[in-house]
Amino acid sequence: MGQIDVAEFLKRGLCVLVATRDAALRPLCVSGSAVVITARGRGIVFIPSFESTPAQANLRANGVIAVLVEEPTTHRGIQMKGRCLAVRDATVPELKQAAEFVARTKAELSAIGFAPTVLERMNFMPCTAVEFTVEQVFEQTPGPGAGRAVEARA
Amino acid sequence: MKLSEIMHCFQGVTPAGIATCGADGTPNMAMLSQVYYLDEKHVALSCQFFNKTRRNVDQNPFASVRLWDPVTLQPYLMQLRFLRAETSGPLFDDMAARIDAIARATGMAGIFRLISADVYEVLSLQTLSGALQAAPDTPLPWSPESGQAGREELRSLQLLSDRLCRARTLEALYAELLASMASLFGASHALLMLHEEDCGKLIAIDSRGYDRVGAGAEVKLGEGLIGTVARTRKPLRVGGLAAVRRYARAVRESASRAGARLEVEIPLPGLADAQAQLALPLVAHDRLIGVLALESRDPLAFEDWHEAFLSLLANQAALAIAILSDREDEDGEARVEPLPAPLPARRRLFTWFAGDESVFVDGEYLIRNVPARILWKLLREHAQGRREFSNRELRMDDSLGLPPVKDNLESRLILLRKRLAERCPDVRLVSVKRGRFVLERDCEIVLEEKP
């Protein structure tokens, strides 16, 4: 099994997508503003408020979550799966962290040709903080290795 | 809201995200390189690797897909239900041809391939309002919904149709076709390739918009976008090429790490920074005549409507080429003597390499195969004092190896003229009437033969 330093990877400019599901096993895809690792096996994903309501309902009901982060210029990506621990408003220091993450994301999107006027319009704030356990990490770079479990290094 | 209102999202310029859920209730998130629009109720996703997404929808058919408009980044959310995986048939063939063209162009043949075309029913489509801050509406590029634009396109088709009908020679026809691509349809980069049935290749005959005409460049049937179009005889459109190349590079690196054997990367022909390509087969009387390839730096330059519309034009062009190619040469012995060439101030050395039947000029490759044999015959007879030649005598000369029917002689002569114009403008083949031409020169011609 390969290894990956998740916290280090999250310092890149990344797009974030979050999967949850309801009681009927119907999945829901929402965007994420940012992801941070807070401790070994623990993270927070920030979901923009404009679309967080149905995802919050799913998470409060069953807790299962998958978080995908991908670097747009290279398509390198990983997926973290685990369980939701808490859904709450983001704190001021967390919002600052999330804003820094969003700035890196927009810089990446700019590098692949999106105009500043387009990127300025993207709403990532305000956002809801979702604390979750990182129980499994998967390689998500497209190709034959996609979906392979990797070991998260501290 | 209708699926056809977000057609830009199906061009592959921006990737899409797909959430699925296994039977055990664990959700999964993955990226997709492209979602294919089928109709207002159905989309298709390409299955290139038997991955978790596919395993999940086999157990639980529901999926949630997020798309982005490639111009505004407005996101949309589709809720889908997996219906079936097609491994043959028209849909599979279409998607496979597109993926195969990309795979060959990026050295990923055999790895970057379609396993199945997965068809999904669209249960709902939603604009994610709130994702973007309000902004004044930015006018989008031309859209087929615009009645006025549609009428203008129809007028353009009529104009081109008139021009094709009026062309009296193949050379004029090719020139009109390519020039009209830019002047009438805004496709600034166009390449015309003709099918050489005897060698199973396409040969570039003329182009517009590129630094070089590129006459004589070859593409094998099945190779890259153009070769795939020739093999399948179906139009092929690839948008968002920058995104496609990034995606293919990621797969390539991932496959390379996994120890897969990769081919040498073959660059896509034409513009190095092309963002969209559209290649149209030219078919007449069930014969592949050639391929018309268009490129643009605008990732959204070619849409579904353009593909259908320009296919009409391609059919018409193919018929016109077939008719002019089959036209009998004009009889008559009236000879038009060219003006005597000015006395040569320079020498051009033509070398015939018998081994690979090619002609070099001053040590640089000029042409090979049938056009090379024709040129060598002309140069040798010119050295003995002849200036004027006829298509008929070339057709009668068995040593040239022209096929007895559908010999494409006129197109081969056009190719020869283009190559001479690019590589040796001191020597020209100038038409004097249909089926007759003279060899003009502004230089001393020296001939040598090598094995």
Interface residues (C-beta under 8 A of the other chain):
Chain A: L17 V18 A19 T20 R21 L25 R26 P27 L28 C29 V30 S31 P48 F50 E51 N62 V64 I65 A66 V67 L68 E70 P72 T73 T74 H75 R76 G77 Q79 K81 L109 I112 G113 F114 T117 V118 L119 E120 R121 M122 N123 F138 Q140 T141 P142 G143 P144 G145 A146 G147
Chain B: P15 G17 I18 A19 T20 C21 A23 G25 T26 P27 N28 M29 A30 M31 S33 F49 N51 K52 N60 F62 A63 S64 V65 R66 V71 T72 L73 P75 L77 Q79 I111 L128 S129 G130 A131 L132 Q133 A135 A242 A243 R246 Y247 R249 A250 V251 R252 E253 S254 A255 R257 A258 A260
